């Protein structure tokens, strides 16, 4: 399994090829995301990356969210998603994930 990515949908457009035929495409904004936490098979029963993006104000968080981010010792974020990955695709907690993390032609899961 591979690492996922969080993106915001901006809209739709079309791209023309050399034969003047068009393909519909989705335009995504990919903000810099950060790995908040690792889940491993020994402790949690599966391997996963917990990824978050879009900074949040601590005044907007409820008590359980504040405790969660205090335990992780990171800045609070608005969006959090968990992506299951294979053990060889685990990256360190705190790693920033953006487009440069992937190679051309690699498949990704976008949420």
Backbone as XML, in Angstrom:
<?xml version="1.0"?>
<chain id="A" units="angstrom">
  <residue number="1" name="UNK">
    <atom name="N" x="0.837" y="-1.183" z="0.000"/>
    <atom name="CA" x="0.000" y="0.000" z="0.000"/>
    <atom name="C" x="0.876" y="1.238" z="0.000"/>
  </residue>
  <residue number="2" name="UNK">
    <atom name="N" x="0.312" y="2.346" z="-0.425"/>
    <atom name="CA" x="1.095" y="3.559" z="-0.596"/>
    <atom name="C" x="0.597" y="4.682" z="0.298"/>
  </residue>
  <residue number="3" name="UNK">
    <atom name="N" x="1.415" y="5.713" z="0.431"/>
    <atom name="CA" x="1.058" y="6.884" z="1.200"/>
    <atom name="C" x="-0.027" y="7.662" z="0.489"/>
  </residue>
  <residue number="4" name="UNK">
    <atom name="N" x="-0.953" y="8.220" z="1.242"/>
    <atom name="CA" x="-2.011" y="9.042" z="0.666"/>
    <atom name="C" x="-1.650" y="10.517" z="0.742"/>
  </residue>
  <residue number="5" name="UNK">
    <atom name="N" x="-2.582" y="11.331" z="0.306"/>
    <atom name="CA" x="-2.365" y="12.767" z="0.250"/>
    <atom name="C" x="-3.693" y="13.468" z="0.446"/>
  </residue>
  <residue number="6" name="UNK">
    <atom name="N" x="-3.682" y="14.607" z="1.099"/>
    <atom name="CA" x="-4.888" y="15.398" z="1.288"/>
    <atom name="C" x="-4.836" y="16.568" z="0.320"/>
  </residue>
  <residue number="7" name="UNK">
    <atom name="N" x="-5.944" y="16.811" z="-0.374"/>
    <atom name="CA" x="-5.996" y="17.901" z="-1.355"/>
    <atom name="C" x="-7.346" y="18.598" z="-1.280"/>
  </residue>
  <residue number="8" name="UNK">
    <atom name="N" x="-7.379" y="19.845" z="-1.738"/>
    <atom name="CA" x="-8.622" y="20.605" z="-1.843"/>
    <atom name="C" x="-8.987" y="20.723" z="-3.310"/>
  </residue>
  <residue number="9" name="UNK">
    <atom name="N" x="-10.233" y="20.413" z="-3.641"/>
    <atom name="CA" x="-10.680" y="20.529" z="-5.028"/>
    <atom name="C" x="-10.942" y="22.001" z="-5.333"/>
  </residue>
  <residue number="10" name="UNK">
    <atom name="N" x="-10.273" y="22.508" z="-6.377"/>
    <atom name="CA" x="-10.435" y="23.892" z="-6.806"/>
    <atom name="C" x="-11.518" y="24.000" z="-7.872"/>
  </residue>
  <residue number="11" name="UNK">
    <atom name="N" x="-11.556" y="23.041" z="-8.773"/>
    <atom name="CA" x="-12.561" y="23.060" z="-9.832"/>
    <atom name="C" x="-12.232" y="22.068" z="-10.924"/>
  </residue>
  <residue number="12" name="UNK">
    <atom name="N" x="-12.884" y="22.276" z="-12.058"/>
    <atom name="CA" x="-12.694" y="21.412" z="-13.228"/>
    <atom name="C" x="-12.246" y="22.271" z="-14.410"/>
  </residue>
  <residue number="13" name="UNK">
    <atom name="N" x="-11.491" y="21.669" z="-15.319"/>
    <atom name="CA" x="-11.081" y="22.327" z="-16.550"/>
    <atom name="C" x="-10.829" y="21.241" z="-17.592"/>
  </residue>
  <residue number="14" name="UNK">
    <atom name="N" x="-10.291" y="21.620" z="-18.720"/>
    <atom name="CA" x="-9.929" y="20.612" z="-19.707"/>
    <atom name="C" x="-8.552" y="20.900" z="-20.266"/>
  </residue>
  <residue number="15" name="UNK">
    <atom name="N" x="-7.901" y="19.821" z="-20.688"/>
    <atom name="CA" x="-6.549" y="19.888" z="-21.236"/>
    <atom name="C" x="-6.606" y="19.325" z="-22.646"/>
  </residue>
  <residue number="16" name="UNK">
    <atom name="N" x="-5.966" y="20.039" z="-23.591"/>
    <atom name="CA" x="-5.964" y="19.611" z="-24.983"/>
    <atom name="C" x="-4.668" y="18.883" z="-25.302"/>
  </residue>
  <residue number="17" name="UNK">
    <atom name="N" x="-4.763" y="17.817" z="-26.111"/>
    <atom name="CA" x="-3.570" y="17.112" z="-26.550"/>
    <atom name="C" x="-3.144" y="17.626" z="-27.925"/>
  </residue>
  <residue number="18" name="UNK">
    <atom name="N" x="-2.134" y="16.995" z="-28.513"/>
    <atom name="CA" x="-1.586" y="17.466" z="-29.792"/>
    <atom name="C" x="-2.582" y="17.307" z="-30.944"/>
  </residue>
  <residue number="19" name="UNK">
    <atom name="N" x="-3.579" y="16.446" z="-30.804"/>
    <atom name="CA" x="-4.599" y="16.264" z="-31.841"/>
    <atom name="C" x="-5.836" y="17.132" z="-31.607"/>
  </residue>
  <residue number="20" name="UNK">
    <atom name="N" x="-5.747" y="18.080" z="-30.708"/>
    <atom name="CA" x="-6.821" y="19.012" z="-30.358"/>
    <atom name="C" x="-8.034" y="18.322" z="-29.735"/>
  </residue>
  <residue number="21" name="UNK">
    <atom name="N" x="-7.813" y="17.160" z="-29.162"/>
    <atom name="CA" x="-8.861" y="16.498" z="-28.397"/>
    <atom name="C" x="-8.689" y="16.903" z="-26.939"/>
  </residue>
  <residue number="22" name="UNK">
    <atom name="N" x="-9.795" y="17.039" z="-26.252"/>
    <atom name="CA" x="-9.680" y="17.489" z="-24.865"/>
    <atom name="C" x="-10.037" y="16.380" z="-23.876"/>
  </residue>
  <residue number="23" name="UNK">
    <atom name="N" x="-9.448" y="16.470" z="-22.716"/>
    <atom name="CA" x="-9.727" y="15.585" z="-21.590"/>
    <atom name="C" x="-10.156" y="16.439" z="-20.417"/>
  </residue>
  <residue number="24" name="UNK">
    <atom name="N" x="-11.201" y="16.041" z="-19.741"/>
    <atom name="CA" x="-11.628" y="16.746" z="-18.545"/>
    <atom name="C" x="-10.692" y="16.377" z="-17.399"/>
  </residue>
  <residue number="25" name="UNK">
    <atom name="N" x="-10.300" y="17.377" z="-16.629"/>
    <atom name="CA" x="-9.401" y="17.147" z="-15.503"/>
    <atom name="C" x="-9.918" y="17.893" z="-14.275"/>
  </residue>
  <residue number="26" name="UNK">
    <atom name="N" x="-9.577" y="17.385" z="-13.126"/>
    <atom name="CA" x="-9.902" y="18.029" z="-11.863"/>
    <atom name="C" x="-8.676" y="18.782" z="-11.387"/>
  </residue>
  <residue number="27" name="UNK">
    <atom name="N" x="-8.856" y="20.026" z="-10.973"/>
    <atom name="CA" x="-7.758" y="20.848" z="-10.482"/>
    <atom name="C" x="-7.761" y="20.762" z="-8.961"/>
  </residue>
  <residue number="28" name="UNK">
    <atom name="N" x="-6.628" y="20.349" z="-8.403"/>
    <atom name="CA" x="-6.492" y="20.190" z="-6.965"/>
    <atom name="C" x="-5.422" y="21.107" z="-6.419"/>
  </residue>
  <residue number="29" name="UNK">
    <atom name="N" x="-5.667" y="21.658" z="-5.250"/>
    <atom name="CA" x="-4.636" y="22.396" z="-4.518"/>
    <atom name="C" x="-4.084" y="21.430" z="-3.484"/>
  </residue>
  <residue number="30" name="UNK">
    <atom name="N" x="-2.777" y="21.296" z="-3.460"/>
    <atom name="CA" x="-2.160" y="20.364" z="-2.528"/>
    <atom name="C" x="-1.352" y="21.164" z="-1.509"/>
  </residue>
  <residue number="31" name="UNK">
    <atom name="N" x="-1.957" y="21.415" z="-0.357"/>
    <atom name="CA" x="-1.232" y="22.148" z="0.686"/>
    <atom name="C" x="-0.180" y="21.245" z="1.318"/>
  </residue>
  <residue number="32" name="UNK">
    <atom name="N" x="0.767" y="21.852" z="1.967"/>
    <atom name="CA" x="1.798" y="21.075" z="2.645"/>
    <atom name="C" x="1.177" y="20.385" z="3.855"/>
  </residue>
  <residue number="33" name="UNK">
    <atom name="N" x="1.205" y="19.080" z="3.856"/>
    <atom name="CA" x="0.642" y="18.289" z="4.945"/>
    <atom name="C" x="1.778" y="17.751" z="5.811"/>
  </residue>
  <residue number="34" name="UNK">
    <atom name="N" x="1.436" y="17.372" z="7.024"/>
    <atom name="CA" x="2.443" y="16.887" z="7.948"/>
    <atom name="C" x="1.974" y="15.586" z="8.580"/>
  </residue>
  <residue number="35" name="UNK">
    <atom name="N" x="2.906" y="14.659" z="8.743"/>
    <atom name="CA" x="2.598" y="13.399" z="9.416"/>
    <atom name="C" x="2.512" y="13.693" z="10.907"/>
  </residue>
  <residue number="36" name="UNK">
    <atom name="N" x="1.326" y="13.482" z="11.473"/>
    <atom name="CA" x="1.119" y="13.753" z="12.889"/>
    <atom name="C" x="1.493" y="12.567" z="13.764"/>
  </residue>
  <residue number="37" name="UNK">
    <atom name="N" x="1.157" y="11.362" z="13.278"/>
    <atom name="CA" x="1.333" y="10.182" z="14.108"/>
    <atom name="C" x="1.497" y="8.950" z="13.239"/>
  </residue>
  <residue number="38" name="UNK">
    <atom name="N" x="2.219" y="7.993" z="13.738"/>
    <atom name="CA" x="2.372" y="6.700" z="13.066"/>
    <atom name="C" x="1.576" y="5.651" z="13.835"/>
  </residue>
  <residue number="39" name="UNK">
    <atom name="N" x="0.935" y="4.786" z="13.115"/>
    <atom name="CA" x="0.288" y="3.630" z="13.735"/>
    <atom name="C" x="1.040" y="2.404" z="13.215"/>
  </residue>
  <residue number="40" name="UNK">
    <atom name="N" x="1.449" y="1.534" z="14.135"/>
    <atom name="CA" x="2.193" y="0.361" z="13.699"/>
    <atom name="C" x="1.467" y="-0.921" z="14.080"/>
  </residue>
  <residue number="41" name="UNK">
    <atom name="N" x="1.821" y="-1.982" z="13.409"/>
    <atom name="CA" x="1.125" y="-3.260" z="13.569"/>
    <atom name="C" x="1.297" y="-3.841" z="14.968"/>
  </residue>
  <residue number="42" name="UNK">
    <atom name="N" x="2.421" y="-3.608" z="15.590"/>
    <atom name="CA" x="2.664" y="-4.173" z="16.923"/>
    <atom name="C" x="1.721" y="-3.577" z="17.961"/>
  </residue>
  <residue number="43" name="UNK">
    <atom name="N" x="1.540" y="-2.270" z="17.919"/>
    <atom name="CA" x="0.731" y="-1.587" z="18.936"/>
    <atom name="C" x="-0.744" y="-1.483" z="18.541"/>
  </residue>
  <residue number="44" name="UNK">
    <atom name="N" x="-1.011" y="-1.108" z="17.274"/>
    <atom name="CA" x="-2.373" y="-0.814" z="16.845"/>
    <atom name="C" x="-3.011" y="-1.906" z="15.994"/>
  </residue>
  <residue number="45" name="UNK">
    <atom name="N" x="-2.224" y="-2.866" z="15.537"/>
    <atom name="CA" x="-2.761" y="-3.948" z="14.727"/>
    <atom name="C" x="-2.692" y="-3.701" z="13.228"/>
  </residue>
  <residue number="46" name="UNK">
    <atom name="N" x="-2.284" y="-2.522" z="12.807"/>
    <atom name="CA" x="-2.132" y="-2.186" z="11.386"/>
    <atom name="C" x="-1.157" y="-1.028" z="11.255"/>
  </residue>
  <residue number="47" name="UNK">
    <atom name="N" x="-0.632" y="-0.836" z="10.034"/>
    <atom name="CA" x="0.291" y="0.261" z="9.766"/>
    <atom name="C" x="-0.471" y="1.397" z="9.095"/>
  </residue>
  <residue number="48" name="UNK">
    <atom name="N" x="-0.275" y="2.619" z="9.584"/>
    <atom name="CA" x="-0.954" y="3.771" z="8.992"/>
    <atom name="C" x="-0.212" y="5.047" z="9.338"/>
  </residue>
  <residue number="49" name="UNK">
    <atom name="N" x="-0.444" y="6.065" z="8.507"/>
    <atom name="CA" x="0.048" y="7.419" z="8.765"/>
    <atom name="C" x="-1.157" y="8.293" z="9.062"/>
  </residue>
  <residue number="50" name="UNK">
    <atom name="N" x="-1.080" y="9.087" z="10.114"/>
    <atom name="CA" x="-2.108" y="10.078" z="10.413"/>
    <atom name="C" x="-1.560" y="11.408" z="9.921"/>
  </residue>
  <residue number="51" name="UNK">
    <atom name="N" x="-2.227" y="11.980" z="8.905"/>
    <atom name="CA" x="-1.744" y="13.190" z="8.242"/>
    <atom name="C" x="-2.722" y="14.332" z="8.496"/>
  </residue>
  <residue number="52" name="UNK">
    <atom name="N" x="-2.190" y="15.521" z="8.757"/>
    <atom name="CA" x="-3.035" y="16.684" z="8.989"/>
    <atom name="C" x="-2.545" y="17.885" z="8.215"/>
  </residue>
  <residue number="53" name="UNK">
    <atom name="N" x="-3.480" y="18.799" z="7.906"/>
    <atom name="CA" x="-3.109" y="20.054" z="7.256"/>
    <atom name="C" x="-4.099" y="21.137" z="7.620"/>
  </residue>
  <residue number="54" name="UNK">
    <atom name="N" x="-3.788" y="22.359" z="7.270"/>
    <atom name="CA" x="-4.632" y="23.530" z="7.499"/>
    <atom name="C" x="-4.660" y="23.875" z="8.984"/>
  </residue>
  <residue number="55" name="UNK">
    <atom name="N" x="-3.771" y="24.769" z="9.400"/>
    <atom name="CA" x="-3.640" y="25.145" z="10.805"/>
    <atom name="C" x="-4.965" y="25.598" z="11.405"/>
  </residue>
  <residue number="56" name="UNK">
    <atom name="N" x="-5.151" y="25.236" z="12.666"/>
    <atom name="CA" x="-6.359" y="25.613" z="13.391"/>
    <atom name="C" x="-5.977" y="26.472" z="14.591"/>
  </residue>
  <residue number="57" name="UNK">
    <atom name="N" x="-6.879" y="27.340" z="14.990"/>
    <atom name="CA" x="-6.679" y="28.130" z="16.192"/>
    <atom name="C" x="-6.995" y="27.270" z="17.404"/>
  </residue>
  <residue number="58" name="UNK">
    <atom name="N" x="-6.150" y="27.336" z="18.428"/>
    <atom name="CA" x="-6.390" y="26.508" z="19.605"/>
    <atom name="C" x="-7.668" y="26.914" z="20.333"/>
  </residue>
  <residue number="59" name="UNK">
    <atom name="N" x="-8.113" y="28.155" z="20.145"/>
    <atom name="CA" x="-9.357" y="28.596" z="20.776"/>
    <atom name="C" x="-10.586" y="27.947" z="20.146"/>
  </residue>
  <residue number="60" name="UNK">
    <atom name="N" x="-10.456" y="27.415" z="18.947"/>
    <atom name="CA" x="-11.564" y="26.770" z="18.241"/>
    <atom name="C" x="-11.660" y="25.272" z="18.520"/>
  </residue>
  <residue number="61" name="UNK">
    <atom name="N" x="-10.707" y="24.728" z="19.279"/>
    <atom name="CA" x="-10.679" y="23.294" z="19.559"/>
    <atom name="C" x="-11.441" y="22.963" z="20.828"/>
  </residue>
  <residue number="62" name="UNK">
    <atom name="N" x="-12.016" y="21.766" z="20.865"/>
    <atom name="CA" x="-12.623" y="21.316" z="22.111"/>
    <atom name="C" x="-11.556" y="20.632" z="22.971"/>
  </residue>
  <residue number="63" name="UNK">
    <atom name="N" x="-11.903" y="20.277" z="24.175"/>
    <atom name="CA" x="-10.921" y="19.749" z="25.114"/>
    <atom name="C" x="-10.227" y="18.472" z="24.625"/>
  </residue>
  <residue number="64" name="UNK">
    <atom name="N" x="-10.962" y="17.472" z="24.105"/>
    <atom name="CA" x="-10.268" y="16.263" z="23.620"/>
    <atom name="C" x="-9.292" y="16.553" z="22.480"/>
  </residue>
  <residue number="65" name="UNK">
    <atom name="N" x="-9.643" y="17.482" z="21.585"/>
    <atom name="CA" x="-8.728" y="17.841" z="20.498"/>
    <atom name="C" x="-7.476" y="18.512" z="21.045"/>
  </residue>
  <residue number="66" name="UNK">
    <atom name="N" x="-7.637" y="19.400" z="22.019"/>
    <atom name="CA" x="-6.479" y="20.063" z="22.629"/>
    <atom name="C" x="-5.544" y="19.044" z="23.270"/>
  </residue>
  <residue number="67" name="UNK">
    <atom name="N" x="-6.112" y="18.071" z="23.981"/>
    <atom name="CA" x="-5.307" y="17.031" z="24.631"/>
    <atom name="C" x="-4.579" y="16.191" z="23.581"/>
  </residue>
  <residue number="68" name="UNK">
    <atom name="N" x="-5.272" y="15.862" z="22.480"/>
    <atom name="CA" x="-4.663" y="15.079" z="21.397"/>
    <atom name="C" x="-3.425" y="15.781" z="20.856"/>
  </residue>
  <residue number="69" name="UNK">
    <atom name="N" x="-3.522" y="17.080" z="20.554"/>
    <atom name="CA" x="-2.386" y="17.806" z="19.991"/>
    <atom name="C" x="-1.297" y="18.072" z="21.036"/>
  </residue>
  <residue number="70" name="UNK">
    <atom name="N" x="-1.669" y="18.224" z="22.307"/>
    <atom name="CA" x="-0.662" y="18.381" z="23.354"/>
    <atom name="C" x="0.168" y="17.111" z="23.504"/>
  </residue>
  <residue number="71" name="UNK">
    <atom name="N" x="-0.483" y="15.947" z="23.414"/>
    <atom name="CA" x="0.243" y="14.671" z="23.487"/>
    <atom name="C" x="1.209" y="14.518" z="22.321"/>
  </residue>
  <residue number="72" name="UNK">
    <atom name="N" x="0.788" y="14.972" z="21.140"/>
    <atom name="CA" x="1.649" y="14.872" z="19.959"/>
    <atom name="C" x="2.720" y="15.957" z="19.920"/>
  </residue>
  <residue number="73" name="UNK">
    <atom name="N" x="2.528" y="17.008" z="20.722"/>
    <atom name="CA" x="3.447" y="18.159" z="20.770"/>
    <atom name="C" x="3.590" y="18.800" z="19.394"/>
  </residue>
  <residue number="74" name="UNK">
    <atom name="N" x="2.442" y="19.031" z="18.735"/>
    <atom name="CA" x="2.422" y="19.677" z="17.428"/>
    <atom name="C" x="1.368" y="20.774" z="17.418"/>
  </residue>
  <residue number="75" name="UNK">
    <atom name="N" x="1.430" y="21.604" z="16.377"/>
    <atom name="CA" x="0.422" y="22.636" z="16.197"/>
    <atom name="C" x="-0.905" y="21.986" z="15.826"/>
  </residue>
  <residue number="76" name="UNK">
    <atom name="N" x="-2.018" y="22.548" z="16.283"/>
    <atom name="CA" x="-3.317" y="21.986" z="15.907"/>
    <atom name="C" x="-3.619" y="22.191" z="14.426"/>
  </residue>
  <residue number="77" name="UNK">
    <atom name="N" x="-4.311" y="21.231" z="13.838"/>
    <atom name="CA" x="-4.718" y="21.311" z="12.434"/>
    <atom name="C" x="-6.220" y="21.059" z="12.322"/>
  </residue>
  <residue number="78" name="UNK">
    <atom name="N" x="-6.814" y="21.562" z="11.223"/>
    <atom name="CA" x="-8.252" y="21.418" z="11.015"/>
    <atom name="C" x="-8.626" y="20.057" z="10.454"/>
  </residue>
  <residue number="79" name="UNK">
    <atom name="N" x="-7.854" y="19.582" z="9.502"/>
    <atom name="CA" x="-8.183" y="18.339" z="8.801"/>
    <atom name="C" x="-7.185" y="17.249" z="9.158"/>
  </residue>
  <residue number="80" name="UNK">
    <atom name="N" x="-7.709" y="16.092" z="9.513"/>
    <atom name="CA" x="-6.873" y="14.936" z="9.841"/>
    <atom name="C" x="-7.421" y="13.733" z="9.092"/>
  </residue>
  <residue number="81" name="UNK">
    <atom name="N" x="-6.544" y="13.017" z="8.408"/>
    <atom name="CA" x="-6.921" y="11.790" z="7.711"/>
    <atom name="C" x="-5.882" y="10.719" z="8.013"/>
  </residue>
  <residue number="82" name="UNK">
    <atom name="N" x="-6.351" y="9.496" z="8.027"/>
    <atom name="CA" x="-5.459" y="8.363" z="8.269"/>
    <atom name="C" x="-5.385" y="7.518" z="7.009"/>
  </residue>
  <residue number="83" name="UNK">
    <atom name="N" x="-4.161" y="7.199" z="6.598"/>
    <atom name="CA" x="-3.930" y="6.376" z="5.411"/>
    <atom name="C" x="-3.193" y="5.119" z="5.820"/>
  </residue>
  <residue number="84" name="UNK">
    <atom name="N" x="-3.787" y="3.974" z="5.509"/>
    <atom name="CA" x="-3.092" y="2.718" z="5.764"/>
    <atom name="C" x="-1.988" y="2.548" z="4.738"/>
  </residue>
  <residue number="85" name="UNK">
    <atom name="N" x="-0.835" y="2.123" z="5.206"/>
    <atom name="CA" x="0.324" y="1.936" z="4.333"/>
    <atom name="C" x="1.007" y="0.638" z="4.707"/>
  </residue>
  <residue number="86" name="UNK">
    <atom name="N" x="1.855" y="0.158" z="3.799"/>
    <atom name="CA" x="2.664" y="-1.011" z="4.128"/>
    <atom name="C" x="3.819" y="-0.558" z="5.020"/>
  </residue>
  <residue number="87" name="UNK">
    <atom name="N" x="4.435" y="-1.485" z="5.676"/>
    <atom name="CA" x="5.480" y="-1.151" z="6.643"/>
    <atom name="C" x="6.658" y="-0.416" z="6.011"/>
  </residue>
  <residue number="88" name="UNK">
    <atom name="N" x="6.978" y="-0.722" z="4.750"/>
    <atom name="CA" x="8.103" y="-0.062" z="4.089"/>
    <atom name="C" x="7.761" y="1.371" z="3.646"/>
  </residue>
  <residue number="89" name="UNK">
    <atom name="N" x="6.481" y="1.770" z="3.691"/>
    <atom name="CA" x="6.096" y="3.129" z="3.319"/>
    <atom name="C" x="5.891" y="4.051" z="4.518"/>
  </residue>
  <residue number="90" name="UNK">
    <atom name="N" x="6.196" y="3.589" z="5.716"/>
    <atom name="CA" x="6.090" y="4.450" z="6.892"/>
    <atom name="C" x="7.182" y="5.517" z="6.850"/>
  </residue>
  <residue number="91" name="UNK">
    <atom name="N" x="6.825" y="6.743" z="7.195"/>
    <atom name="CA" x="7.795" y="7.831" z="7.298"/>
    <atom name="C" x="7.750" y="8.378" z="8.714"/>
  </residue>
  <residue number="92" name="UNK">
    <atom name="N" x="8.760" y="9.120" z="9.106"/>
    <atom name="CA" x="8.853" y="9.625" z="10.466"/>
    <atom name="C" x="7.761" y="10.629" z="10.776"/>
  </residue>
  <residue number="93" name="UNK">
    <atom name="N" x="7.355" y="10.665" z="12.026"/>
    <atom name="CA" x="6.377" y="11.637" z="12.482"/>
    <atom name="C" x="6.977" y="13.039" z="12.366"/>
  </residue>
  <residue number="94" name="UNK">
    <atom name="N" x="6.191" y="14.002" z="11.896"/>
    <atom name="CA" x="6.670" y="15.358" z="11.706"/>
    <atom name="C" x="7.146" y="15.642" z="10.290"/>
  </residue>
  <residue number="95" name="UNK">
    <atom name="N" x="7.227" y="14.617" z="9.456"/>
    <atom name="CA" x="7.662" y="14.785" z="8.071"/>
    <atom name="C" x="6.604" y="15.532" z="7.278"/>
  </residue>
  <residue number="96" name="UNK">
    <atom name="N" x="7.031" y="16.521" z="6.496"/>
    <atom name="CA" x="6.103" y="17.249" z="5.634"/>
    <atom name="C" x="5.941" y="16.481" z="4.334"/>
  </residue>
  <residue number="97" name="UNK">
    <atom name="N" x="4.687" y="16.334" z="3.902"/>
    <atom name="CA" x="4.400" y="15.615" z="2.669"/>
    <atom name="C" x="3.764" y="16.588" z="1.688"/>
  </residue>
  <residue number="98" name="UNK">
    <atom name="N" x="4.404" y="16.751" z="0.542"/>
    <atom name="CA" x="3.841" y="17.581" z="-0.530"/>
    <atom name="C" x="4.066" y="16.852" z="-1.849"/>
  </residue>
  <residue number="99" name="UNK">
    <atom name="N" x="3.885" y="17.528" z="-2.947"/>
    <atom name="CA" x="3.984" y="16.896" z="-4.263"/>
    <atom name="C" x="5.364" y="16.297" z="-4.501"/>
  </residue>
  <residue number="100" name="UNK">
    <atom name="N" x="6.407" y="16.911" z="-3.979"/>
    <atom name="CA" x="7.762" y="16.415" z="-4.214"/>
    <atom name="C" x="8.011" y="15.056" z="-3.545"/>
  </residue>
  <residue number="101" name="UNK">
    <atom name="N" x="7.120" y="14.633" z="-2.669"/>
    <atom name="CA" x="7.251" y="13.344" z="-1.987"/>
    <atom name="C" x="6.985" y="12.171" z="-2.935"/>
  </residue>
  <residue number="102" name="UNK">
    <atom name="N" x="6.328" y="12.448" z="-4.066"/>
    <atom name="CA" x="5.915" y="11.409" z="-5.001"/>
    <atom name="C" x="6.705" y="11.490" z="-6.294"/>
  </residue>
  <residue number="103" name="UNK">
    <atom name="N" x="6.713" y="10.382" z="-7.052"/>
    <atom name="CA" x="7.403" y="10.339" z="-8.335"/>
    <atom name="C" x="6.374" y="10.333" z="-9.460"/>
  </residue>
  <residue number="104" name="UNK">
    <atom name="N" x="6.781" y="10.746" z="-10.645"/>
    <atom name="CA" x="5.889" y="10.794" z="-11.805"/>
    <atom name="C" x="5.375" y="9.392" z="-12.115"/>
  </residue>
  <residue number="105" name="UNK">
    <atom name="N" x="4.068" y="9.267" z="-12.287"/>
    <atom name="CA" x="3.460" y="7.990" z="-12.606"/>
    <atom name="C" x="3.032" y="7.177" z="-11.398"/>
  </residue>
  <residue number="106" name="UNK">
    <atom name="N" x="3.395" y="7.633" z="-10.194"/>
    <atom name="CA" x="3.015" y="6.915" z="-8.991"/>
    <atom name="C" x="1.544" y="7.157" z="-8.674"/>
  </residue>
  <residue number="107" name="UNK">
    <atom name="N" x="0.842" y="6.116" z="-8.280"/>
    <atom name="CA" x="-0.551" y="6.255" z="-7.886"/>
    <atom name="C" x="-0.637" y="6.726" z="-6.443"/>
  </residue>
  <residue number="108" name="UNK">
    <atom name="N" x="-1.584" y="7.616" z="-6.165"/>
    <atom name="CA" x="-1.811" y="8.090" z="-4.810"/>
    <atom name="C" x="-3.306" y="8.052" z="-4.515"/>
  </residue>
  <residue number="109" name="UNK">
    <atom name="N" x="-3.644" y="7.981" z="-3.240"/>
    <atom name="CA" x="-5.026" y="8.099" z="-2.794"/>
    <atom name="C" x="-5.203" y="9.529" z="-2.312"/>
  </residue>
  <residue number="110" name="UNK">
    <atom name="N" x="-6.214" y="10.209" z="-2.843"/>
    <atom name="CA" x="-6.476" y="11.601" z="-2.461"/>
    <atom name="C" x="-7.806" y="11.662" z="-1.758"/>
  </residue>
  <residue number="111" name="UNK">
    <atom name="N" x="-7.829" y="12.284" z="-0.589"/>
    <atom name="CA" x="-9.076" y="12.473" z="0.157"/>
    <atom name="C" x="-9.284" y="13.948" z="0.365"/>
  </residue>
</chain>
